[in-house]
């Protein structure tokens, strides 16, 4: 093998190693695809997941896919965290999708953009068991268009 091929294989092996080590810390990650007609205000996106260990803190992120036709620079989200018995926490967040000049934030290709929003850092689930995080849009327009997918990612934080 030539030195160039060895370097390419080394880089590829390193990428695989890094991605597999990161994926071990992911507790939950999934998306809901929204209808092309738009996201209705009363449409709840429910994310249900199991917590099997409360020994470490978690980070909770929201992933948004949207296109350049979205008419606003922000998106209000109503979020609640519940266990099987009760709502534990409710929150409203204002996500900036574009800067003050109208340039879309996040990573994009063509007219589609994806943005990861850090929602909670160092969150402690109180006990092991089933949990639900519900996300609802809080914009005045109903429905809102151009939001294509909403995802939720929960990562166990390393104690390093």
BELBEL-V45717 format. One record per residue. N is the residue number from 1. D_FIRST is the distance of its C-alpha to the first C-alpha in Angstrom with 1 decimal. Layout:
# BELBEL-V45717
n=N d_first=D_FIRST
n=N d_first=D_FIRST
This chain:
# BELBEL-V45717
n=1 d_first=0.0
n=2 d_first=3.7
n=3 d_first=6.6
n=4 d_first=8.1
n=5 d_first=6.2
n=6 d_first=6.6
n=7 d_first=10.0
n=8 d_first=10.9
n=9 d_first=10.3
n=10 d_first=12.3
n=11 d_first=14.9
n=12 d_first=15.3
n=13 d_first=15.8
n=14 d_first=18.2
n=15 d_first=20.1
n=16 d_first=20.5
n=17 d_first=21.7
n=18 d_first=24.1
n=19 d_first=25.6
n=20 d_first=26.2
n=21 d_first=27.9
n=22 d_first=30.0
n=23 d_first=31.1
n=24 d_first=32.6
n=25 d_first=35.2
n=26 d_first=36.3
n=27 d_first=39.5
n=28 d_first=40.3
n=29 d_first=38.9
n=30 d_first=40.4
n=31 d_first=41.9
n=32 d_first=45.1
n=33 d_first=45.1
n=34 d_first=48.3
n=35 d_first=50.4
n=36 d_first=50.2
n=37 d_first=54.0
n=38 d_first=53.4
n=39 d_first=53.6
n=40 d_first=57.1
n=41 d_first=58.7
n=42 d_first=59.7
n=43 d_first=56.4
n=44 d_first=54.9
n=45 d_first=51.2
n=46 d_first=51.0
n=47 d_first=48.0
n=48 d_first=48.6
n=49 d_first=46.4
n=50 d_first=46.7
n=51 d_first=46.6
n=52 d_first=45.9
n=53 d_first=46.0
n=54 d_first=48.0
n=55 d_first=46.6
n=56 d_first=44.5
n=57 d_first=45.2
n=58 d_first=43.7
n=59 d_first=42.8
n=60 d_first=44.0
n=61 d_first=42.6
n=62 d_first=43.7
n=63 d_first=41.3
n=64 d_first=43.0
n=65 d_first=41.8
n=66 d_first=44.2
n=67 d_first=44.5
n=68 d_first=45.9
n=69 d_first=49.2
n=70 d_first=50.2
n=71 d_first=53.5
n=72 d_first=53.5
n=73 d_first=51.4
n=74 d_first=51.8
n=75 d_first=52.1
n=76 d_first=54.4
n=77 d_first=53.3
n=78 d_first=55.6
n=79 d_first=53.7
n=80 d_first=55.0
n=81 d_first=53.6
n=82 d_first=55.5
n=83 d_first=55.4
n=84 d_first=57.3
n=85 d_first=60.7
n=86 d_first=60.8
n=87 d_first=59.3
n=88 d_first=57.9
n=89 d_first=57.1
n=90 d_first=57.6
n=91 d_first=56.3
n=92 d_first=56.2
n=93 d_first=53.4
n=94 d_first=53.1
n=95 d_first=49.5
n=96 d_first=48.9
n=97 d_first=46.9
n=98 d_first=47.5
n=99 d_first=48.4
n=100 d_first=51.8
n=101 d_first=50.7
n=102 d_first=49.5
n=103 d_first=45.8
n=104 d_first=44.2
n=105 d_first=42.5
n=106 d_first=39.4
n=107 d_first=36.2
n=108 d_first=36.8
n=109 d_first=35.5
n=110 d_first=38.1
n=111 d_first=41.4
n=112 d_first=40.2
n=113 d_first=39.8
n=114 d_first=38.9
n=115 d_first=40.2
n=116 d_first=40.0
n=117 d_first=43.3
n=118 d_first=43.6
n=119 d_first=46.8
n=120 d_first=47.3
n=121 d_first=45.7
n=122 d_first=46.5
n=123 d_first=48.4
n=124 d_first=49.7
n=125 d_first=50.5
n=126 d_first=53.7
n=127 d_first=53.1
n=128 d_first=50.7
n=129 d_first=51.3
n=130 d_first=51.2
n=131 d_first=51.2
n=132 d_first=51.6
n=133 d_first=50.8
n=134 d_first=52.7
n=135 d_first=51.9
n=136 d_first=54.5
n=137 d_first=54.6
n=138 d_first=57.5
n=139 d_first=57.9
n=140 d_first=61.3
n=141 d_first=60.2
n=142 d_first=60.1
n=143 d_first=57.7
n=144 d_first=55.0
n=145 d_first=52.5
n=146 d_first=48.9
n=147 d_first=47.7
n=148 d_first=45.3
n=149 d_first=43.9
n=150 d_first=44.7
n=151 d_first=42.5
n=152 d_first=42.9
n=153 d_first=40.4
n=154 d_first=41.4
n=155 d_first=39.1
n=156 d_first=39.9
n=157 d_first=39.7
n=158 d_first=37.9
n=159 d_first=40.2
n=160 d_first=38.0
